[in-house]
């Protein structure tokens, strides 16, 4: 299952409203992308300052596979960006999921509009 940025941030931040819902040990083959890590760094820098950007390195503690961005994902992302009213990061996350045949773990309802993409809300995992 592909982890969206909100999930990664909940894992590495000391306090996050979503933290109590993330059961990483119940997620089979968790993965995310290098793009998620970059987006998380941007959020950390904006919310806390440059010194907290390096918290992203804590992601190594969770045994999450990091997928690389390639031309195929980029091209599909561009198509999704044109087709749906989503931002660049969301179009790339969706492209990663569609190409890798993954569901996305996210609280972001924007993914619900994308055809052939299944979103799982972490609050629903028992």
C-alpha positions in Angstrom: 0.0 0.0 0.0 1.2 3.5 -0.9 1.5 6.0 1.9 0.4 9.5 1.2 2.3 12.5 2.7 -0.2 12.9 5.6 0.6 9.4 6.7 4.4 9.9 6.5 4.1 13.2 8.4 2.0 11.5 11.1 4.7 8.9 11.6 7.6 11.3 12.0 6.0 14.3 13.8 5.9 14.3 17.6 2.3 15.4 17.6 -0.1 14.9 14.8 -3.9 14.3 15.0 -3.5 11.3 12.7 -0.7 9.6 14.6 -3.0 7.4 16.8 -4.6 6.0 13.7 -1.5 4.9 11.9 -0.9 1.2 12.5 2.2 0.7 10.3 2.6 -2.9 11.5 -0.8 -3.7 10.0 0.1 -2.4 6.6 1.4 -5.1 4.2 4.4 -3.9 2.1 4.2 -0.2 2.9 5.7 2.0 0.2 5.8 5.6 -0.7 7.8 7.7 -3.1 10.8 10.0 -3.1 8.3 12.7 -4.0 6.4 12.1 -0.7 9.6 12.6 1.2 10.2 15.9 -0.7 6.6 17.1 0.0 7.0 16.1 3.7 10.2 18.2 3.9 8.4 21.2 2.4 5.6 20.8 5.0 8.1 20.4 7.9 10.1 23.5 6.7 6.9 25.6 6.4 5.4 24.4 9.8 8.5 24.2 11.9 11.6 25.6 10.2 14.6 24.3 8.3 16.0 22.4 11.3 13.0 20.1 11.4 13.3 19.1 7.7 15.8 16.4 8.7 13.1 14.6 10.7 12.2 12.9 7.4 15.2 10.6 8.0 13.1 8.9 10.7 11.2 7.2 7.9 14.0 4.6 7.8 12.7 3.3 11.1 9.5 2.0 9.6 10.8 -0.2 6.8 8.9 1.6 4.1 10.0 1.0 0.5 10.8 4.2 -1.3 9.8 4.3 -5.0 11.7 6.4 -7.5 10.1 8.9 -9.9 10.5 8.0 -13.6 9.3 9.3 -16.9 6.4 6.9 -17.1 5.0 8.2 -13.7 5.7 11.8 -14.7 3.8 11.3 -18.0 0.8 9.7 -16.3 0.9 12.5 -13.7 0.6 15.1 -16.4 -2.5 13.3 -17.8 -4.1 13.1 -14.4 -3.3 16.8 -13.8 -5.2 17.7 -17.0 -8.1 15.3 -16.4 -8.8 16.1 -12.7 -8.8 19.2 -10.5 -5.9 18.1 -8.4 -2.5 19.6 -7.5 0.8 18.4 -8.8 1.8 16.4 -5.8 -1.5 14.6 -5.7 -1.3 13.8 -9.5 2.1 12.3 -8.9 1.0 10.2 -5.9 -1.9 9.0 -8.0 0.4 8.1 -10.9 2.7 6.1 -8.6 -0.3 4.2 -7.3 -1.9 3.5 -10.7 1.4 2.4 -12.3 2.4 0.2 -9.3 -1.2 -1.1 -8.9 -1.3 0.1 -5.3 -4.1 1.4 -3.1 -3.3 4.8 -1.4 -3.5 5.2 2.4 -4.6 8.8 2.9 -7.2 11.0 4.5 -7.3 13.2 1.4 -10.7 12.7 -0.3 -9.3 14.2 -3.6 -8.1 10.7 -4.5 -11.7 9.4 -4.5 -12.4 11.1 -7.8 -9.6 9.4 -9.7 -10.7 6.5 -11.7 -9.2 3.1 -10.8 -7.6 4.4 -7.6 -8.7 3.1 -4.3 -8.2 5.2 -1.2 -8.0 3.7 2.2 -8.6 6.0 5.2 -6.2 5.0 8.0 -9.0 5.6 10.6 -10.8 2.6 9.0 -7.9 0.1 9.6 -8.7 -2.2 12.5 
